[in-house]
Amino acid sequence: MFSENNQISGRQVFRLLTYDFLGMGTLLLPTMLADTAGRDGIFCILAGILSTFLYLKLLRYLLKGMKTSYPDFLKQKCGKVCGYVLWGGYFLYFILMASYTAYLFSTLMLNGLVENISFYLVLLLILLLAFYGMAGGIEGRARVYEMLFWFLMIPLFLMLFAACREVKPAYWSPVFVADGKEMLNGSYYVFFCYSMVSIVLFLKEYVSDDKKHISAAEKAVGFSGGVFAALYLILIGLFGVEALAQMKFPAVTMMSRVQVTGGFLKRTDAFMFSIWFFTLYAMLNSMVFYSGNLAAKVIRDCGGYLEGKKRMLPYLILLLLVYGVTVLFYRNQQFLDCVTFLLWKIGTPFVVGVPVLLFLTGERKKHNKKVRVLVLVCFLFGCLFLQGCNVAELEDKAFPVLLNIRDQDDFQNVWLNHEYAGNKKVDYNHLKVVLIERSFLKKEAEVEDMLSMLEQEKEVPWNAYVMTTESCDRLAQTEGELDVLLGNYLEELLENTSGIDQKAYPTLGMLYEERANHLETLYIPFVDIEGEQSGAVEDDTEKPQITAYEVWKRGRAAGLVDTDTARAAFFTQNFADDYTLQLAPELYVKVDAASCRVKETEKIGVGGLTEQIVAVTVTGEGEILSGTVSASEKEQLLNTRMEDYLNAIAAHALEKEIDITNSYRNLGADNRTWYFKYQNTPAAYEKDIKIQYLVKINWKSE
């Protein structure tokens, strides 16, 4: 049986505060840290956590002297008039935070769960749900959050774990490059997310044990801080700091990044959206609850008394007020920016500063409640599986698996006007491949516009593969000879390529990131009818094949390379599980489980000049597939020939200013001197370096 003493436990306080911290923090904090402190944002998180722990020490001391509720304590300590002024400040802060949370909540729902629905309707439904939650009181809400806590945290941890395999550790470096002002700003952003810890003072009257009260808050700060740190490192490793700084909700974007290509992304995202659904819902309820608490105390001081159903009247009025303010946010960007500035620059110092000032200057029925909790849980869980309120059912939708982009005009017409295919709604969630004609891919400005539009619209999955060709129409003519749709065939062509990891092939998300990062050298598969581009004998079936690769160097097309060059690049970057190469007319070898270690170094060359060397050490196991080599010289001869082969490919690529080691990406981690030398002049990098391979393969005996 539930107790009815209007009290909550320390464990419930921990979970209530964790929801409040994670909701807004996971959505907004990564972008703000990347924009201010960059890679050093992780240290800002640590600084913010430490300062919050110190602040909690102050609150613990303050709570010891409180014999009544915090609002009454303010009047007692500051006088009646000043106390009411402080009440007004807190009330305004809670209402604005509730409105801002409702705005984020509604925007997130529209972007991720529902389509073609009015913002006003979504907002209304959210606030109605919040009103229903208020009817259960703080005990009812605390029980719901307590029951759901691990059902939300475990999927969050699984999502972070799944994203780790895509992380590029080189993106974490270099560190210790942000100046003091940037670090201070970043730390302030973290502390802003934790500033709501001061609401533990308002919880005084709902928690009987002050020690459990503050201990629970400390645990919430530590737990959420660990999540912030892990999330930030993963997001930096996934997107790069420059791309992360331009994203709106990077944690949400990450979900589509870790999905399986072609899967039911909306349905999977709906489950993962539960994390932000409940955390933002919890924060919205908290802000309205505390503002309602103040309103009830004002009515009490005026001689009124609310009981029964009348106790919900202040919450109804406040939610209507929140609705009006949130609509203003939605309709007026300038007003939203102004209020955001107010919350960050004035609201946070106010809620944090009042307790500091105090420190410095002074010493219903049970059955109905159960039903209410059950209904609330069922309703919220039911919302997890919404795919949107669109009237189009599955049979009324078209699910393209291939998007052809021929030129700018074609893209505008297809993308902007092709919302419906015949009488069916187009759903791009199952898209496998984005196929771009090479003539268009070489137009830097037009490609930038295309990527910007696709990223903004969010219709096409981030993990759709990107390929290029001379003529989309020419490839389309072969579809009748294939056993599957062309988009599925092209996806299988990539994923079934022997020995090459799928991570080697660029996706649409990678192109988005490189618009900002300008670090990577990617290899976009060039597809053509076998025999037409490569010069091979034409196959009777004329199936499309990968005949070359378009180099995408730091955000722009840089020309075609042959498949041998691309495979050498994949091997050097450890994207190849095995690598077969021809070292002589009759000599073919295969390298398994190889590892390539890239290191930038300098040495004195001819004439005493310093040469910048990118040294690649190759280790692993190898075997001879065909041909013969004497046993006495096998290892030395094969290693030497493999070095010559790889060095020749690397040198030929450098003539085209292409680095097959992709070492520029790793300069921040491996060579800070080179990083600062070339960060503003990346075009000079491939002109200055020389690549040398050192092969140490152990060759199997026949």
N, C-alpha and C positions, 0 to 999 in steps of 0.2 A: 504494500500500500504506500502511496506517496504521502509524504508529510505535507501539512498545510500551514507551515509557520512563517511563510514568506522569507525563508532563508535559503541560501545556496551554499554548497560545500566548496572547499578549497580547490578540489579537482575540477569542479564546474567553472570556478573563476579562471583557472588555467586555460580551459578550453574556450571560454567566452573571449578572453583576451587574445588567444592565439588566432581565432577567427578574425578579430578586429585588425590585428597586425598583418596577417597574410593577405587579406582581401585586396586592399589598395596597394600594399607594398609589392606583391608579386607582379601586379599589373604595371605599375608606374615606375618603381624604383630602378629597375635595370636600365631603362632608357635614360633616365636623369643622371645616373652615375656614369654611364658611358659618355654622355654629352659633356660632363664636367671633368671627372677625374680619369676617364678612360680605363686602361687596364689596372690602374691603381685604385679603382673603385672598390676592390675587395678589401683594401686597408681602410677605406671609409666605412665599410660595413662593420669592421672590427672596432673602429673608433666610436661609431654610433652605439654599438652594443655596450661597450665599456661605459660611455657617458650615461646611458640609460640605467645601468646597474648602480652607478653613483647617485643618480637622481632617485632611484628607489630607496636608497639608504635614507635620503632626506624625507621621503614620504613615510617611511617606517617610523621615523622619529616623530613626525607630525601626527600620525595616527594615534600614537601613545597618549597624546594630550587631548584627543577628541572624545568627549563623553556623549556626543549627540551626532546627528547627521551632519554631513559636510556643509550643506547650504545654511543650516542653523548655526554651525560653527563659524561661518563667514560673518554672519550678523553679530554673533557674540564677540568675535575678535575685532571686527572693523566698524561696528556700529550699524544701526538700522539702515540709514541712508546709503552708506558706502556698501553695505552688504547687498542691498537691492541692486545697486549699480553693477556689482560683480555678478549677481544672478543674471542680470540682463546681458552681460558680456558672454557668460557661459551659454545662455539660451540662444543668442545669436550664433555662436560658434557651432552649437549642436544642430541648429536648423540648417545652416549653410553646409555643414559636413553631411548631413542627411540628404540634402538636395544634390550635392556633388556626387555622393555615393549612388543615389537613385539615377542620376544622369549616366554615370559609368555603367551601372547595372543594365539600364535600358539599351545603351549603345552596344554593349557587349552582347546582349541577347539578339539585337537586330543584326549584328555582324556575324554571329556564329551559330545561332539556333533557329531563328525565324526569318522568313523572307517576305518582302512585299507587304508588310504589315505596318500600320500607323505607329509612329513613336508614341503618340498620346495614348493609344490603346494598351501598348506594352507597359508603359509607365503606370497607367491606371490599374492594371492587373497586379503589378508588383506591389503597389501601395495598398491595394485591397488585401493582398496576402500578408503584408506587414501589419495591417490593422487586425487581421484575424490572429496573427501571432501575439499581438499585444493583449488580446483577450485572455491568453493563458498566463499572463503575468511573468515575472522574471523566472519563477520556478519552472513553469511550463517550457519556456524557451531554453532554459539551461538544461533541462532533461533531454530535449530534442537534440541539442548540440552535443551533449555528452554521448548519446547513443550513436550519433552519426560520425563522431570524430575520426575513428580509425577507418571507417568506410570511405572517408575522403582522403585521409593522409596516405593510406597504402597505395591507392591509385596514383597519387602525386609522386610518391617515391618510385613507383614502377615506371612512370613516365620519365622521370629524371634519369633513372638507370638505363632505360631504353635509348635515351638521347646520348648517353656517354660514348657509344660506339661511333657516333658521327663527329665527336669533338676533335678539333685540331689543336693540340697543346701549343703549337707555335704561335697561335693567336693570343696566348696569354702574356707574351713578352713583346717588348721589354717593359719592365716595371721600374718604379721609382723615377718616373719622368715628369709626373704632374707637379706643378708648383704648389706653394703653400695655400694660395687662395683657392685653387681648384680642389685641393684636398679638404679645405674648410667647407667649401660649398657642398661637396659630396657628402661629408659627414653630417652636415646640417639636414640634407635631404633624408638621410637615414634616421636621424633623430626626429624629424617630422613624422615619419611613419610610426615612431615609437612614442610620440608626444601624447597619444591617447592613453598611455599608461597612467596618466594622472586621473583617469576616471575611476581608479581604485578608491579614490577618496569618496566618490559618490556611492561606491559599493559598501561603504562602511556599515550602513544600516541593514544590509542584506547578508552580511557575513559576520558571524559572532566572534570568530577567532581571528584577531588581527595578524598573528604570526603566520597562520595558513594563508591569509589574505595576501601578504606581501611575498611570501615564498612562492605562491602560485604565480604571481606576476613575474617574478624572477625566472621561473621555469618557462613561462610563456615567451619572455624575451630571448632566453637562450635557445629554445626550440625554434622559434621563428627566425632567429638570427642564423642558425645553421642552415635553414631552408633558403634564406636570402643568399648566403654565401655560395651554397652549392648551385643554386639556380643561376647566379650571376656568372660563375666560372663556366658553366655549361653553355650559357647563351653567348658569352664572349668566344668560347671555343667553337661554337656552331657558326655564328654569323660574322664575327670580327667586330672590333669596337666601332669602326666607322659606320657600318651598316646598322649595328644595334642602336647607335645614337639617333638614327632616323626612323626607327620603328615606333608604332603606336602601342601595340600590346605584344611585345616579343614573346612572352611566355605562351600566349595563345597561338602565335605563329609557329612556335616550336612544335606544337602538337601535330600539325600537318606535316612537319619536316620528318617526324619519326614514324609516320604511317607507312604501311605497305603500299607500293604503287598500285593504283587501280582499285583500292579497297573502298568500302563504303565509308568515306571520310566523315560525312556528316553524322552518321550514326555513332562512330567511334568518338568524334569530337563532342557529341552530346553528352556522353558519359564523362569525359574529361572536363567538360564545362561545369560539372557539378561542383568542382573545387571552388570556382569563383562564384557560382550561383549561391552556394550556401555561405561563403565568407562575406560576400557583399550584402547578402540578405541579413546576416547576423549584425554587420556593422550598421546597416540602415535601421534595424530594430533598436540597437543600442543607442544611437543618436536620438531617435524619436523618444525612446523610453526616458532618457535623462532629461530631455527638454520637457517632457510631460511631467516628470517628477518635480521640476521647478515650478511649472504652471500649477500643479496641485498644491504646492506649498504656498504660492501666492494666494490662491483661492482660500486656503485655510487661514492665512493671516488676515484675510478680509472678512472672516467670519463665516465663510461658506464651508460646506462639507459634502463631498461626493461619495456616494455609496451605491452598491448594486450596479445597475447598468449605466448609471450616470458617471461612474468613474472612467468610462471609455470616451466621454465627450471631449475632454482635452486632447486625447490622441487623435480623434477624428478631425478636430479643427487643425491640429498640427500637421497631419498628413495632407490635408487640403492645402495648407500653406506650403508644404514641401512640393506638392504637385505644381503649384503656381510658379515657385522659384525654379524648379527643374525645367519647366516649359520655357522660361526666360533663358535659361542656359542653352536650350536647344535652338531657340529662335534667334539668339543674339550672341554671336561669338565674342564680341567685345565685352559684353556683360560677364560671360563665363571667364574670360581672361582676367577681368578686374576682380571677380570674387576669388578666383584661384590665387591671385597675387595677395589678396586680403587674408586668405587662410594660411598661406605659407609665410608671409612676412609679418602679419599682425596676430592672426589667430593662434599660431603655435607659440610665439613668445608670451601671449596672454595666458593660455592654459598651463604653460610650464612656469611662467613667472609668478603667478598668484601664490602657489604653494611655497615657492622660494621666498617670496615677500613675507608670508606668514611665518616661515621658519626664522627669518632674520629679525622680525619685529616682536616675536613672542616666545615666550616659552611655547466562492461557489461550491458546489458539491464535488466530492472526489470522483464519482463516476463521470461527471461531465468533463472534468479536467483530463481524465484518461482518454476519453473520446476525442477531446480537442487535440491532444498530443498526437493521437493515432491519425486523425484526419490530416493534420499538418504534415506529418511525415509522408503519408501516402501521396498527398498533392505535390510535395516537393520532388519526391522520387519520380512521380509521373512526368514531371516537366523535363527530367533528364533525357527522355527518349523522344522529345519533340524534334522533328526534322523541319518544322516550319508549318505555318498555317496556310501555305499555298494551296490553292484549290486543285492543282494538278496532281493526280495520283500517279503511281508508277507507270501504269499503262499509257498515261497521257504525257509521258516525258520521253525525250530523246537523250541517249547517253553516248555522245561521240567519244571515240577512243583516240582520235587523231585530229589535231588542229593544224591546218595548213596556212602558212603566212607567206604570201608571194611578194607583196609590195605594200607601201603605206596606204594607198587608196583601198586596196583589197582588204587589208587588215581593218581599216575603219568600217568598211561596209559589213564585213563578216562579223566583227566583234560588236559593233554598236547597234546594228540593225538586224542581226541574226538571232534575236532572243528566242524566236520560235522557228522550229523546223517543220514547215507545213502547219499542221494544227497541234503540234506537240511542243511543250516547253523544253528548252535545251538545258540539260544539267551536265556540267563539265566535271563533276566529281569523280568520274571513272576514266578521265583522260589519261592516256598512257604516254603519248609523245607529242611534242610541239615540233613540227617540221617547218623549217624556215629556208626559203630559197636563198642561195648564197649571194646573189646580187643585192638582195635586201639586207642581209646580215652585214655586209661591208659598209653600209651607210650608218655611220656612228650616231648621228642626230636622230634619224628615224627609229633606230633600234632603241635608243634611250627613251624616246616617247612611247614606244610599244611596251617596254618593260615597266615604265612608270604607270601606264594605264592598267596593265595586267595586275601589277602589284596592288594598285589602289582598289581595283574592282574585287579582288580576292576570289574570283570564280574558278580560276584554273589552279589545280593543286600545285604546291611548291615542288613536290617530288616527281612531277612529270618530266621525263627525259627530253633533252633538246638535241635535235639532229638537223643536218642541213643537206641540201641537194641542189642540183642545177635547175630542175623543173619538178614541181609538185605534181603537175598534171601528168608528166611522163610516168612517174611512179604510180599514180592512181590507176593508170591503164593496166598495170600488172595485177591489180587486186583480184580480178576474175580468175587468174591462174593460181592464186594462193588458196590454201585450205582455211585460212582465217582472215579476219579483217586486217587491213594493212597496218593499222596502229598496233594491234596485237602482235603481228609478225615482226614489226620493227622492235618492239619491246623484247620479244624473245630473241631477236638477233643480238641484242646487247647482253641480256641476262644469261644466255647460253653460250657466250663466247668462252672458249676453253681457256681456263687459267687466269682470267681477268676479273678482278673484284668489281662488283657493281658500283662501288664508290668512285671508281675511276671516271665514270661517265657523267658529264655535267647535267644538272637538272635546272629547271627554271629558277628554283630558289637560289642556286649558286650564282646564276647570272644577276639576280636581284642584289645579292650581297656584294658582288664585284663592282656594281655600279658605285658603291661607296668605298669599299676597301682598297681596290686596285692593288692586290697582292698576288693573286693566283695566275698561273698559266694553265689553262684548261684545254682539253682536246675534244672538240665537238665532232662526233662521227659524221663523215660525209657519205651519203648513200647514193648509189647509182645502180643502173642495170649492169650486171657483171659483163665486162667486155667493152663497154662504151667508154668508161673513164680510165680504167686500168690497163687496157690493151690486151687483156686476157681473151681467150676464146669464148665467144658468146654462148651461154647455156641455152638449151632448147626452151626451158621454162622461163627464161629471162626474169629470174627472181632478183629483187633488190639485194645488194650486198654493200658492206662497208668497204669502200675502195681507197679512202684517204681520211684525213682528219683536218678540220679547220681549227687552227690555233686561236684561242681566245685569251689574249694576253692582257691581264690587268684591265679588263673592262672593254676591250675592243678586239675586233677581228684582225689577225696578223698574218693570214695566208695559210695555204694548204701544206701539209707534210704527208709523207707516205706512211703506210701502216707500220713499216719497220721502225721508223722514228717514234711513232706514237707508242708502240709496244715497248721499245727501249725506255721511253719516259715512264710508262706504267711500271715497268720492272724496277727502275731506279727509285721511284717513289713508293715502292713496296705495295703496289696494287696488283701484282702478279703472283698467283700461287705457284705457277711453274712457268718456265720461259724456254722456248725452243728456238734455236738460231743455227744458222749455217756458217761454219767457220772456214770451210774450204769447199771446192766443187763437189766432193763426195762425202764431206764430213758434216754430219748433223749431230748436235748435242742438245741435251735437255737439263735444265737446272731446276731442282726442287727445293722448296723450303728455304729459299735464299733470303738474305737480309742485306739491304744496302744502307750504309751509313754515310751521310753527307756532312762534310765539314769544310768551312771556309778558312783558308790560311793564306799566308804570303810567303814567297821565297825570292831569293835573288836570282834573276835570270841572266840572259846573255847581256854582256856589257854592263853588268852591275845594276841593271834596272830591276825594280821590284815588280813581281808578277802576282796578280791576285788569282789564286787557285781555288777552285771548288773541287775538293778531293772526295771521291766516292769509293769506299771500301766495300767490296762485294764478298760475302761469305755464304756458305751453304754446301749442298750436296749436288753432284752432277753425274750424268751418265752419257755414254756415247750411243746414239740411236743408229747411226750408220757410218761406215767408214772405219778405217783402222789407224791406230797410232801405236808406236812401239811402247812397251810397258816402261822402259827406262826413262823416256822423256815425256810420258803422257801428261803428267800433272803440270809440269813447267810449260810445255808446249801449248796445251789447251788453255791454260790461264793467260799466257801471253797473247795467243790469238784472240781470246775473248776480250782482253783489254784493248787490243788494236781495233776490234770490231766496234766496241762501245765508244772508244775515243773518236773513231772516224765519224760515227753517227752524231756524237755530241758536237764535234767541230763543225760538221756540215750544218747542223741546226743553228749554231752560234753565228754562222755566216748570215743567216736570216734573222739574227737577233732573237733567237728562241733558246731558252735554257731548259733542257729536258729534265734537269734535276729539280726545277721549281724552287731553287734555293732562296730566291728573293723573299718568299713567304716566311722563311725561317730566320731571317737576319736578326729580328728583334730578340730571339731566344739564343741564337748561336754566336752572333758577332755584332755587338753593340756599335763598334767602331764603323763597320760597314753600314749598319742600319742608319746611323745619323748622317753618314756621307751620302747615301742614296735615297733617303726618304723623300727628298724634294726633287730629285733628279732620277727617277726610276728608269727613264729611257737610256741612260748611260750605263746601266748595270751590265747588260749583256755585251756591250762593247768592250768593257774593261776586264771581264773575267776569262779564265781558261779552265776547262773541265778536264780532270784526269781521273781515270779509273784504276783501281788496284784490286785485282781479282785474286781471291784466296779460296777457290772452290776445291773441295775434296772430291775427286773423281772416283767413282766406284770401279772396282776391278771386274773384268769381264768373266 
